């Protein structure tokens, strides 16, 4: 019994030592992180959850009393559960409204719609009262060359210093990734749609 207690005590001590070393490293990183400014966050990749993550951060920000706004590209014709919820919390939305480009099949119409939303984005990205702006599915607008990349980068660089921006969508342009502070890539392992299961309200939109 004594040997078992000694072994258990030794194991416990070693665990405490490991956790203390880990805590010291984490505390040191926290102490070294002294800069405070608005972040540019990119959520890209082929997996499900990019917009969901962006909207989740908007909800978090609003919960902390921050002011947020959302610009939506691509998915504008879909009913949006997040929009219904967040508009009631005072979040302003600017929506492209044309839906998926493979549905419209009208490039000029899509470009015009994208530029109209981008004009609103420029207002949001120059508004010092906004703490967070979500540019949902914006990566496609740059991939398709519907928007001017240099203008987008210039606008992002000249936004209010405290303002956070989240950009979502597949195949984010390398220049935007290089500019970003935080980049997450969501990979697809499995997707229900690939097995013939339709998109479902409250889960997929």
Secondary structure as GFF3:
##gff-version 3
##sequence-region A 1 205
A	DSSP	alpha_helix	2	32	.	.	.	ID=ss1
A	DSSP	beta_strand	40	44	.	.	.	ID=ss2
A	DSSP	alpha_helix	50	63	.	.	.	ID=ss3
A	DSSP	beta_strand	68	72	.	.	.	ID=ss4
A	DSSP	alpha_helix	81	87	.	.	.	ID=ss5
A	DSSP	beta_strand	92	95	.	.	.	ID=ss6
A	DSSP	alpha_helix	101	104	.	.	.	ID=ss7
A	DSSP	alpha_helix	107	124	.	.	.	ID=ss8
A	DSSP	beta_strand	132	136	.	.	.	ID=ss9
A	DSSP	alpha_helix	139	143	.	.	.	ID=ss10
A	DSSP	alpha_helix	149	157	.	.	.	ID=ss11
A	DSSP	beta_strand	164	168	.	.	.	ID=ss12
A	DSSP	alpha_helix	174	179	.	.	.	ID=ss13
A	DSSP	beta_strand	182	185	.	.	.	ID=ss14
A	DSSP	three_ten_helix	192	195	.	.	.	ID=ss15
###
